[in-house]
Amino acid sequence: MPLFSTIDFAKGKENIKVKLEKQIKTLKMQRRKEIEPQQMLGGTLKYHRRKQKRTLNEISKKTEMSISYISKLENNVIQMTYKNARRLFDVLNIKEDVLIYSKNMIEWYDDLFDVVLELGEDHQKLKRFIESRDDYQSKLIDFTIKAVKNDLKGCEMHLTLLINQVDTMTMFESNILLMAIANYLFHQQDYKYASECIDLIKETPVKNAKFNLWVDLLKYKLSLLTGNFTHIHKLYQQLTNECLKFELEHILMDIRNDYIAYRPFIATESYFEELMEFKKHPMIVSQHFLNQLCRNYDESLLDSIIFNEQCSPFVCSIAYWLSGDYDNMDKQMSMFCPNQLHKLEKHIYDYMVLSKHPENILPELRKRLNTDPFVINNMILLHLYGELLIQYYQKNHKYKDAIAIWEYVKEAKSDIKKHFYKN
């Protein structure tokens, strides 16, 4: 399957997809291995010259510099002196402030990461920077902010420009572009392609703590889809330490919510037994019961949940659902707000509500397994809905259909491991 084949950045604009795929593959081959990003002016120079449709020969005559020297400057092969930069920028009518800004791009990218990680609230300085410039650096910053916020209206021109400027970017800038694309893909539930972007970034790592935290956050969200508790737990601990270092309480809360929602479905029984020894907290008790329900349950376990005062209404509603007591299930559901459930829990909640109307079950399960990207790429839901659908087919003596679903789920799980199990 070709890279980014399902992206619809601009409806009806296939050329953007084709260019994106081509340039990302070129990027993989061309990017230089750098220890630290070198913030040079070559990309800005080349951008303005091309925009004005002026040749290297013309600029060479105007500045009395050789064509080969200008070409090396544009491609960041050599550093340009302030004197030569001034001569070139005068010929191309580039503002003095662009020259000053380009010398300090690392500071602007640092401000960008503050926006991405929501460090502080005042970003007016960065907005003025974007409005005052007309080069690929400003477009990269603008595109990244919009991609992170999942708002790419009117960004087709930005994307086209950035794709065409990949060869003029430093390795650091191309990594920022890849992360912006990966974030947008994740929002669009194109998880596999987001994962491929991160793979490219891993080939040319940079030493920037904020950027690497941004990468790790997306890696963590992708890891949740695998259902691999050991891997998820390791990333969770790593991210927790990084967030504490930067005092990112809001991000810490988000990753904890994700971890808490997934943990009962994938953790070992011994994990919760150890937790219970230290702290018999209502949340841990509820998750322990949910963990047991995921593995095996009988009437005694359902009774233990129903009569345990520490158990959450959500887990109690599941117990009543499994026992077929829909009246008490509804009473428990009335005690919590579905919109406050995690996305994973909301899927299960919706299914419990739907299951009270058996005529809708089969078509709904087939639809979820075949068309919902969150289910198709989620090990937990893929297994859950696959098992349920197989049971319904077996009850109706449709054994061929049951076998077909089993094979489909097995292949889909293998695909998830291939794309999301990262070391």
C-alpha positions in Angstrom: 0.0 0.0 0.0 1.5 3.4 -1.0 2.4 5.9 1.6 -0.3 8.4 2.5 -2.7 6.9 -0.1 -5.8 7.6 2.1 -5.0 11.3 3.0 -7.5 13.9 1.8 -5.7 17.1 2.6 -7.5 18.9 -0.2 -10.6 17.2 -1.6 -10.1 16.5 -5.3 -6.4 17.6 -5.3 -4.7 14.3 -6.1 -1.5 16.2 -7.1 -0.9 17.0 -3.4 -1.0 13.4 -2.4 1.3 12.4 -5.3 3.8 15.1 -4.5 3.7 14.2 -0.8 4.4 10.6 -1.3 7.2 11.3 -3.8 8.9 13.9 -1.5 8.6 11.9 1.7 10.4 9.0 -0.1 13.0 11.4 -1.4 13.3 12.8 2.1 14.1 9.4 3.5 17.0 9.0 1.1 18.4 12.6 1.1 18.3 13.8 4.7 21.7 14.4 6.2 22.7 12.8 9.5 23.3 15.8 11.8 24.0 15.9 15.5 22.5 19.4 15.9 20.4 21.4 13.4 22.3 24.1 11.6 20.1 27.2 11.3 21.3 28.6 8.0 19.9 31.1 5.4 20.2 29.0 2.3 16.6 27.8 2.3 15.2 31.3 2.6 17.5 32.5 -0.2 16.5 29.8 -2.6 12.8 30.2 -1.8 12.8 33.9 -2.6 14.9 33.5 -5.8 12.6 30.8 -7.1 9.5 32.8 -6.2 10.8 35.7 -8.2 11.7 33.3 -11.1 15.2 34.6 -11.2 18.1 32.4 -12.3 21.4 31.7 -10.5 23.2 33.3 -13.5 21.2 36.5 -13.1 21.9 36.7 -9.3 25.6 35.9 -9.9 25.9 38.9 -12.3 24.1 41.3 -9.9 26.1 40.3 -6.8 29.4 39.5 -8.6 29.5 36.1 -6.8 30.1 32.9 -8.7 27.1 30.6 -9.6 28.7 27.7 -7.8 29.2 29.8 -4.6 25.6 30.9 -4.6 24.4 27.4 -5.2 26.4 26.1 -2.2 24.9 28.8 0.0 21.4 27.9 -1.1 21.9 24.3 -0.3 23.5 25.0 3.1 26.8 23.4 2.0 28.7 26.4 3.4 27.8 29.1 5.9 27.3 32.6 4.4 28.8 35.7 6.0 26.6 38.6 7.0 28.2 40.8 4.3 27.4 38.3 1.5 23.9 37.6 3.0 23.2 41.4 2.9 24.3 41.6 -0.8 22.1 38.7 -1.8 19.1 39.8 0.2 19.3 43.4 -1.2 19.3 42.0 -4.8 16.3 39.8 -4.0 14.5 42.6 -2.0 14.3 40.5 1.1 13.6 42.5 4.3 16.2 43.0 6.9 14.0 41.4 9.6 13.9 38.1 7.6 17.7 38.0 7.8 17.6 38.6 11.6 14.8 36.0 12.1 16.6 33.4 10.0 19.7 33.7 12.2 17.6 32.7 15.2 15.3 30.1 13.8 16.1 27.7 16.7 14.4 30.2 19.0 11.3 30.3 16.8 11.0 26.6 16.7 11.4 26.5 20.4 8.4 28.8 20.6 6.6 26.5 18.2 7.1 23.5 20.5 5.7 25.6 23.4 2.5 26.0 21.3 2.5 22.2 20.5 3.0 21.3 24.2 0.8 24.1 25.4 3.5 25.6 27.5 2.1 29.1 28.3 -0.7 31.0 26.7 0.8 34.1 25.0 1.8 33.2 21.4 1.2 36.6 19.9 5.0 36.9 19.1 4.9 33.7 17.0 1.7 34.9 15.2 3.4 38.1 14.3 6.4 36.1 13.0 4.1 34.1 10.7 2.4 37.2 9.4 5.6 39.1 8.8 7.3 36.5 6.7 6.7 34.8 3.4 9.2 31.9 3.4 9.1 28.2 4.1 10.0 28.6 7.7 7.0 30.7 8.5 4.8 28.3 6.4 6.3 25.3 8.3 5.4 26.9 11.7 1.9 27.8 10.6 1.2 24.4 9.0 2.5 22.6 12.2 0.2 24.6 14.5 -2.8 23.9 12.3 -2.0 20.3 12.0 -1.6 19.8 15.7 -5.0 21.5 16.2 -6.5 19.5 13.3 -7.4 22.6 11.4 -6.0 22.6 7.9 -8.5 24.7 6.1 -6.7 26.8 3.5 -3.4 25.0 4.1 -3.1 23.3 0.7 -0.7 26.1 -0.5 1.4 25.7 2.6 1.7 22.0 2.1 2.6 22.3 -1.6 5.3 24.8 -0.8 6.7 22.7 2.0 6.8 19.6 -0.1 8.7 21.4 -2.8 11.1 22.9 -0.2 12.1 19.6 1.5 15.5 19.5 -0.2 16.3 23.0 1.2 15.4 22.2 4.8 17.7 21.2 7.5 17.2 17.7 9.0 15.6 19.3 12.0 13.0 21.2 9.9 12.1 18.1 7.8 11.5 16.2 11.1 9.2 19.0 12.2 7.3 18.7 8.9 7.1 14.9 9.3 5.7 15.3 12.9 3.1 17.9 11.6 2.0 15.4 9.0 2.0 12.6 11.5 -0.2 14.6 13.9 -2.7 15.4 11.1 -2.8 11.7 10.0 -3.4 10.6 13.6 -6.4 13.0 13.9 -7.7 11.6 10.7 -7.3 8.0 12.1 -4.7 7.1 9.5 -2.6 5.5 12.2 -0.4 3.3 10.0 0.8 6.3 8.0 1.4 8.4 11.1 3.5 5.5 12.4 5.6 5.5 9.1 6.3 9.2 9.6 7.7 8.5 13.1 9.8 5.7 11.6 11.5 8.2 9.3 12.1 10.6 12.2 13.8 7.8 14.2 16.3 7.3 11.4 17.6 10.9 11.9 17.1 11.8 15.6 17.8 15.3 16.9 18.9 16.5 20.3 16.0 18.7 21.3 14.1 17.7 24.4 10.8 19.4 23.5 10.7 18.0 20.0 11.5 14.5 21.3 8.7 14.8 23.9 6.3 15.7 21.1 7.4 12.6 19.2 7.1 10.4 22.3 3.6 11.6 23.0 2.4 10.4 19.6 4.4 7.2 19.9 2.5 6.6 23.1 -0.9 7.2 21.6 0.0 4.7 18.8 1.3 2.2 21.3 -2.1 2.1 23.0 -3.6 0.5 19.8 -1.3 -2.6 20.2 -2.7 -3.8 23.5 0.9 -4.6 24.5 0.9 -3.8 28.2 4.7 -4.1 28.7 5.4 -1.7 25.9 2.7 0.7 26.9 3.7 0.7 30.6 7.3 1.4 29.6 6.4 4.4 27.5 3.9 5.6 30.1 6.7 5.7 32.8 9.1 7.4 30.4 6.5 10.1 29.4 5.5 10.6 33.1 9.1 11.5 33.9 9.5 13.8 30.9 6.2 15.7 31.7 7.3 16.1 35.3 10.6 17.6 34.1 8.8 20.2 32.1 5.9 20.6 34.6 3.3 19.6 32.0 0.5 18.7 34.3 -2.2 18.9 31.5 -0.3 16.5 29.3 0.4 14.2 32.3 -3.3 14.1 33.0 -4.1 13.1 29.4 -1.6 10.3 29.3 -2.8 9.0 32.7 -6.4 9.0 31.4 -5.4 7.0 28.4 -3.3 4.6 30.6 -6.2 4.1 33.1 -8.7 3.4 30.4 -6.6 0.8 28.6 -4.9 -0.8 31.7 -7.7 -3.2 32.9 -8.0 -4.6 29.4 -4.3 -5.5 28.9 -2.6 -5.7 32.3 -1.8 -9.0 33.9 -3.8 -10.2 36.9 -0.7 -10.1 39.1 -0.3 -6.4 38.3 -3.6 -5.5 39.9 -3.0 -7.9 42.8 0.2 -6.0 43.6 -1.6 -2.7 43.3 -4.3 -3.8 45.7 -1.7 -4.7 48.3 -0.5 -1.1 48.4 -3.7 0.8 48.0 -7.3 -0.4 47.9 -8.5 2.6 46.0 -12.0 2.5 44.4 -10.6 3.1 41.0 -8.1 0.2 41.4 -10.8 -2.0 42.7 -13.0 -1.2 39.7 -10.2 -1.8 37.3 -9.3 -5.0 38.9 -12.8 -6.3 38.5 -12.9 -5.1 34.8 -9.6 -6.9 34.3 -11.1 -10.2 35.6 -14.2 -9.7 33.4 -11.9 -9.4 30.3 -10.3 -12.8 31.2 -13.1 -14.9 32.4 -16.3 -14.5 34.4 -19.0 -16.4 36.1 -22.0 -15.6 38.3 -19.9 -15.3 41.5 -17.7 -12.6 39.9 -20.7 -10.7 38.6 -22.2 -10.8 42.1 -18.9 -9.7 43.7 -19.0 -6.6 41.4 -22.6 -5.8 41.9 -22.5 -6.0 45.7 -19.1 -4.1 46.1 -19.8 -0.5 47.1 -16.4 0.6 45.8 -17.0 -0.6 42.3 -17.7 2.2 39.7 -21.1 2.6 38.0 -19.5 1.9 34.6 -18.1 -1.5 35.7 -21.3 -2.3 37.6 -23.3 -1.6 34.4 -21.1 -4.1 32.5 -21.8 -6.7 35.2 -25.6 -6.2 35.0 -25.3 -6.3 31.2 -23.6 -9.6 31.2 -26.2 -11.0 33.7 -29.0 -9.8 31.4 -30.4 -7.4 34.0 -31.0 -4.4 31.6 -33.1 -2.4 34.2 -30.3 -2.3 36.7 -27.8 -1.7 33.9 -29.8 1.4 32.9 -29.8 2.6 36.6 -26.1 2.3 36.8 -25.7 4.1 33.4 -27.7 7.0 34.7 -25.1 7.5 37.4 -22.3 8.6 35.0 -22.1 10.8 31.9 -21.2 8.8 28.8 -19.4 11.9 27.3 -16.9 11.7 30.2 -15.9 8.2 29.3 -12.7 7.5 27.5 -13.1 6.8 23.8 -12.3 3.1 24.4 -14.9 2.9 27.2 -17.5 4.8 25.1 -17.3 2.2 22.4 -18.2 -0.5 24.9 -20.9 1.7 26.4 -22.5 2.2 23.0 -22.4 -1.5 22.3 -24.2 -2.3 25.6 -26.9 0.1 24.7 -27.2 -1.3 21.2 -27.3 -4.9 22.5 -30.8 -4.3 24.0 -32.1 -4.3 20.4 -30.9 -7.6 18.9 -32.1 -6.8 15.4 -29.3 -4.2 15.1 -26.5 -6.4 16.4 -25.1 -8.2 13.3 -25.0 -5.3 10.9 -23.6 -2.9 13.5 -20.8 -5.4 14.5 -19.9 -6.0 10.8 -19.8 -2.2 10.2 -17.5 -1.6 13.2 -15.1 -4.3 12.3 -14.8 -3.3 8.6 -15.2 0.5 8.5 -14.4 2.1 11.9 -10.6 3.0 11.8 -10.4 3.1 15.6 -11.7 -0.5 15.8 -9.7 -1.8 12.8 -6.4 -0.5 14.3 -7.2 -1.3 18.0 -6.2 -4.7 19.3 -8.7 -4.6 22.2 -11.8 -3.6 20.2 -10.8 -5.8 17.3 -10.7 -8.8 19.5 -13.8 -7.9 21.5 -16.1 -7.2 18.5 -14.6 -10.2 16.6 -15.4 -12.6 19.4 -18.9 -11.2 19.7 -19.6 -11.5 16.0 -18.2 -15.1 15.9 -20.5 -16.0 18.8 -23.6 -14.6 17.0 -22.7 -16.5 13.8 -22.2 -19.7 15.7 -25.6 -19.4 17.4 -27.1 -19.1 14.0 -25.1 -22.0 12.6 -23.2 -19.8 10.2 -19.9 -21.5 10.7 -18.3 -20.4 7.4 -19.0 -16.8 8.4 -17.6 -17.4 11.8 -14.4 -18.8 10.4 -14.1 -15.9 7.9 -14.3 -13.4 10.8 -11.8 -15.3 12.8 -9.3 -15.2 9.8 -10.0 -11.5 9.3 -9.4 -10.6 12.9 -6.2 -12.8 13.0 -4.8 -11.0 9.9 -5.8 -7.6 11.3 -4.1 -8.2 14.6 -0.9 -9.3 12.7 -1.1 -6.0 10.8 -1.3 -4.0 14.0 1.7 -5.7 15.4 3.6 -5.0 12.2 2.9 -1.3 12.3 2.7 -0.3 15.9 5.0 -2.5 18.0 7.9 -0.1 18.2 11.1 -0.7 20.2 
